[in-house]
Each structure stands twice: as C-alpha cells, then as structure tokens.
Amino acid sequence: MKKLAVLSIVALTISAIYLYAWPAANLFYAAVVLAHVGLGVLFCIGGLRLLPAAIRQPLIVKIGTLAMIVGAALMAVGFAATRSTAEEARKIPPPAVDEPLGAKGPEVAVVAGGCFWGVQGVFQHVDGVVSAVSGYDGGAAATAHYDMTSQGDTGHAESVRIAYDPSRITYGKILQIFFSVAHDPTELDRQGPDEGTQYRSAIFPQTPEQARIAKDYIAELDKSHAFGAPIVTSIEPGKTFYRAEDYHQDFLAHNPTYPYIVINDLPKIENLKRLFPDLYRPDPALVGARS
C-alpha cells in the first residue's frame, strides 16, 4: 500500500506539471486530473477510517488504484488533445505575388498565430528582421492588456509586430514563414493547447499592397491544397497594434526551459532552421525591456 501511495503522489506531481505547462487553456481539465489523482492519495494515505480494518485495507487499494488509472487516462487524453502543433510545420511555396526585394527603409508586418511567445521567438531568429515585438491587435486601447485579452472578448489577438529590412527579406517571405513554421493556419480560434479568439490566426496588413499579397497568397495555398484543411486566417486591415507588457517580451529567449516553450515553441525554431536555413539566424534580435 505504501508503494501505491508513492505512485499516487508521483501521479499528482505529474498532474501539477501538466497544469504548469498549459496555464492558459486547460485549468478546468487539469483541475479534474488533480481531483482524480488526489483521490488516490486521499484513500491510500488517509484510508477509510470509519470502516472495519478487514474492509478498509482492500477498499483503499481498489479505490486508490482506480483513481490513479482514471487520472492517468485523463492525462493521456489531455496530452493527445492539446499536443503541440509545432512539429506539423510543412514546406510550402513562396507567394507568386510579392513586393520587390530592395526597397529602402524598415517596413512593418503584424501577424497573429496563437501565443505570441512562440511567434515572436520564430521571427527573432529570421535574418532581415530588425525586431519582433509581442502585443495585441484587433481591439481597443483600453483592453490591450493581458488579463483582459485573455478573456477572449476584447477583439484583440495576441500579435507580433515585425519590423524588417525590405532589402533583405520581403513581406511575402515573412508570410511564408508565418504559415509554414510559426503556426497552423487551419486552426480556427485556437493554436495547439490554447483556445479562444485571442489565439486566432490573423494578418493585420499595414498597407493595401500587403492586404493584396496576403489575400492572393491564401487563395494560392488553398487552391494547391498546401494544407490538409482550408486556411482560416483572417485579414484585418485598419487595426492598431499595442505593445504587450514587458514581461512578455523575449519570453522564449529568456525562458527556454519553461515547459510550454519546450513543448510548443522550441520545435518551431528547429523547423525554421530546417526549412529556411538561409534565413535562420542563431542570435535572436531581442527587444529588451522598455527604456
């Protein structure tokens, strides 16, 4: 019975790690897992003291074992349902219509594709990108805060503002990386373990030309069936980008061992290196704290 109690505690610890790794989307699910495994600990350690010893001991073992099995099954289902989509990156052609390479001055692209930690991290490793800043786009200035945006009813999406050198990389190439590496454009109002409109796939064009390139590229990819499902990325012009809180900036670079980053985002960096070796830069273009 002591071994069973120890196993229950181990399972409870794993559940706690699961909760830590997916803080944004699975609080209710993780609470259910913790409750079931917690029952195993309760029955194995505390026992059913109100029952006679002859009944108590085998009942403790049976209920504790059942609780552990249910908890383990729930964790397995949860891991399968909320698996990272980073490994599903795929090679896609560049857009047939793009801006010319060689323009002067920095240009800006704003995209949204799930949690901004990973999207920012990807583009910080792209050669030609001057900066990639996490923030919010699609809603009002008054609601451009993490706690409010996380409710999913502000109109904001977690976004990244990418400043790039158009003499070294084009807007179309930015979109190619966005669609193939940074996120899954076929997931509606979610990315991997994160759910809600704040995690939607969206492009916020800064000019009519960017809107045209994005629209034509999506049509091109859908026509060629580049993905296993239709692209659901929305094109939302005329919106304003708001910088996110400082603690969100450079999160991937500063927290490479954070479970969410390890599972969901570091594979994206490897995919960038694999699919775009000529554009990968090992040293990220970090934002740094606001001065």
C-alpha positions in Angstrom: 0.0 0.0 0.0 2.9 2.3 0.6 4.1 1.8 -2.9 0.7 2.7 -4.2 0.7 5.8 -2.1 4.1 6.8 -3.5 2.8 6.2 -7.1 -0.2 8.3 -6.3 2.0 11.2 -5.2 4.1 10.8 -8.3 1.0 10.9 -10.5 -0.2 14.0 -8.6 3.1 15.7 -9.2 2.9 14.9 -12.9 -0.6 16.4 -13.0 0.8 19.6 -11.3 3.4 19.8 -14.0 0.7 19.4 -16.7 -1.2 22.3 -15.1 2.0 24.4 -15.1 2.8 23.6 -18.7 -0.6 24.6 -20.0 -1.7 27.5 -17.8 -3.8 29.3 -20.4 -6.3 26.8 -21.7 -6.7 23.8 -19.5 -7.3 25.0 -16.0 -10.6 23.1 -15.7 -9.2 19.9 -17.3 -6.1 20.0 -15.1 -8.3 20.5 -12.0 -10.2 17.4 -12.9 -7.0 15.4 -13.3 -5.7 16.7 -9.9 -9.0 15.8 -8.3 -8.9 12.2 -9.5 -5.3 11.6 -8.7 -5.8 13.4 -5.4 -8.4 10.8 -4.5 -5.7 8.2 -4.9 -3.6 10.0 -2.4 -6.5 10.5 0.0 -7.6 6.9 0.0 -4.1 5.4 0.1 -2.7 7.6 2.8 -5.7 8.7 4.9 -7.7 5.5 4.5 -11.3 4.9 5.2 -11.0 5.1 8.9 -14.7 4.7 9.6 -14.8 1.2 8.1 -13.6 -2.1 9.8 -10.0 -3.0 9.1 -11.0 -6.1 7.2 -12.9 -4.0 4.7 -10.8 -0.9 4.8 -7.5 -2.2 3.5 -8.6 -3.9 0.3 -11.0 -1.0 -0.4 -8.2 1.5 0.0 -6.1 -0.3 -2.6 -9.0 -0.7 -5.0 -10.2 2.9 -4.9 -6.6 4.2 -4.9 -5.7 2.1 -7.9 -8.9 3.1 -9.7 -8.3 6.8 -9.0 -4.7 6.5 -10.4 -5.9 4.8 -13.5 -8.6 7.4 -14.2 -6.1 10.2 -13.5 -3.5 8.7 -15.8 -6.2 8.1 -18.5 -7.3 11.7 -18.3 -3.7 13.0 -18.6 -3.1 10.8 -21.6 -6.3 12.1 -23.3 -5.3 15.7 -22.4 -1.8 15.4 -23.8 -3.3 14.0 -27.0 -5.9 16.6 -27.3 -3.6 19.5 -26.6 -0.5 18.3 -28.3 1.9 20.8 -29.8 1.3 21.7 -33.4 4.9 22.9 -33.9 6.1 19.5 -35.3 3.5 19.8 -38.1 5.4 22.6 -39.9 5.4 21.9 -43.6 7.3 23.2 -46.7 5.1 25.5 -48.8 6.0 27.6 -51.9 6.6 31.3 -51.6 3.8 33.6 -52.8 3.5 34.1 -56.5 2.8 37.8 -55.9 5.2 39.7 -53.6 6.7 43.0 -53.1 10.1 43.6 -54.8 13.3 43.0 -52.8 15.5 46.0 -52.4 13.2 48.7 -51.1 14.7 51.3 -48.7 13.9 51.8 -45.0 12.3 49.4 -42.5 8.8 48.0 -43.1 6.3 46.5 -40.7 4.2 43.4 -40.7 1.8 42.4 -38.0 0.6 38.8 -37.6 -1.2 36.7 -35.0 -0.9 33.0 -34.7 -1.6 31.7 -31.2 0.5 32.6 -28.1 2.8 35.4 -29.1 5.8 33.9 -27.2 6.4 31.4 -30.0 5.6 33.7 -32.9 7.9 36.3 -31.6 10.6 33.8 -31.0 10.4 32.5 -34.5 10.8 35.9 -36.2 13.5 37.0 -33.8 15.6 34.2 -35.5 14.8 35.3 -39.0 17.6 37.1 -40.9 16.4 40.5 -42.1 14.1 41.0 -39.2 15.1 44.1 -37.2 12.7 43.5 -34.3 9.7 41.4 -33.3 7.5 42.8 -30.6 4.7 41.0 -28.8 1.5 42.8 -28.4 -2.3 43.0 -29.1 -4.1 43.9 -32.2 -7.7 44.0 -33.3 -9.3 45.7 -30.3 -9.4 48.9 -28.4 -6.5 50.6 -26.5 -8.4 50.3 -23.2 -8.5 46.5 -23.4 -4.9 46.0 -24.7 -3.8 44.2 -21.5 -3.0 40.6 -21.0 -5.5 39.9 -18.2 -8.3 41.5 -20.3 -7.3 40.0 -23.6 -7.1 36.5 -22.1 -10.9 36.6 -21.6 -11.4 36.3 -25.3 -14.0 39.0 -25.7 -11.9 42.1 -26.4 -11.4 41.6 -30.2 -7.7 41.5 -29.6 -5.4 38.7 -30.8 -2.0 38.1 -29.3 0.1 39.5 -32.1 3.6 40.3 -33.1 4.8 43.4 -34.8 7.7 42.5 -37.1 10.0 45.3 -38.4 12.1 44.1 -41.3 14.6 45.3 -43.8 12.9 45.0 -47.2 16.3 44.9 -48.9 17.0 41.6 -47.2 13.6 39.9 -46.9 10.2 40.5 -48.4 6.7 40.7 -47.0 5.8 37.5 -48.9 8.7 35.7 -47.3 7.5 36.8 -43.9 4.1 35.3 -44.7 5.7 32.1 -45.9 7.5 31.6 -42.6 4.3 32.6 -40.8 2.2 30.0 -42.5 4.7 27.2 -42.6 6.6 27.5 -39.3 5.1 30.0 -36.9 1.6 28.5 -36.6 -1.1 26.3 -38.1 -3.3 28.5 -40.3 -6.1 25.8 -40.4 -7.0 26.0 -36.7 -9.9 28.3 -36.0 -9.7 30.4 -32.8 -7.0 28.2 -31.3 -3.4 27.1 -31.7 -2.3 23.9 -30.1 -3.3 23.9 -26.4 -4.6 27.5 -26.5 -8.2 28.2 -27.3 -10.1 31.5 -27.8 -10.4 34.3 -30.4 -7.3 35.9 -28.8 -5.3 33.0 -30.3 -6.8 33.2 -33.8 -4.8 33.2 -37.0 -4.8 36.7 -38.4 -2.9 39.1 -40.6 -3.1 42.9 -39.9 -1.9 44.5 -43.2 -0.3 47.9 -42.8 -0.9 48.8 -46.5 -3.3 47.9 -49.3 -0.4 46.2 -51.0 0.2 43.9 -48.0 -3.5 43.1 -47.9 -3.4 42.1 -51.6 -0.3 40.0 -51.2 -1.9 38.2 -48.1 -5.2 37.6 -49.8 -3.6 36.3 -53.0 -1.2 34.0 -51.1 -4.0 32.4 -49.0 -6.0 31.8 -52.2 -2.9 30.3 -53.8 -2.2 28.0 -50.9 -5.8 26.9 -50.6 -6.0 26.2 -54.4 -2.9 24.0 -54.2 -4.2 22.2 -51.1 -0.9 23.0 -49.3 -2.6 22.1 -46.0 -4.9 19.3 -45.1 -7.8 21.8 -44.5 -8.8 25.3 -45.6 -6.8 28.2 -44.3 -8.9 30.2 -41.7 -6.5 33.1 -41.4 -8.4 36.4 -41.3 -7.2 39.6 -42.9 -7.9 42.5 -40.7 -6.8 45.9 -42.1 -7.1 49.2 -40.3 -6.3 48.0 -36.8 -3.9 49.3 -34.2 -1.1 47.4 -32.6 -0.4 47.8 -28.9 2.8 46.6 -27.3 2.4 43.9 -24.6 3.7 44.1 -21.1 7.5 43.9 -20.7 7.4 40.5 -19.1 6.1 39.0 -22.3 8.9 40.4 -24.4 11.7 38.0 -25.4 9.9 35.3 -23.3 11.2 32.4 -25.4 14.8 33.6 -25.3 14.7 34.2 -21.5 12.8 31.0 -20.6 14.0 28.2 -22.9 13.3 25.6 -20.2 9.7 26.7 -19.5 7.6 23.6 -20.2 5.2 25.4 -22.5 8.1 26.8 -24.5 9.9 23.4 -24.7 6.8 21.6 -25.9 5.2 24.2 -28.2 7.8 26.7 -29.3 11.3 25.3 -29.4 10.3 22.9 -32.2 9.3 25.9 -34.3 12.8 27.3 -34.0 14.2 23.9 -35.2 11.7 23.9 -38.1 12.7 27.4 -39.1 16.3 26.2 -39.1 15.4 23.2 -41.2 13.0 24.8 -43.7 14.7 28.1 -44.1 18.5 27.5 -43.4 19.5 30.6 -45.5 17.3 32.9 -43.4 17.9 31.4 -39.9 20.0 33.5 -37.5 21.3 31.8 -34.4 21.4 35.0 -32.3 17.8 36.4 -31.9 17.0 40.1 -32.4 15.8 40.7 -28.9 13.5 43.6 -27.9 14.8 44.2 -24.4 12.9 46.0 -21.6 11.2 49.3 -22.4 13.5 52.1 -21.7 
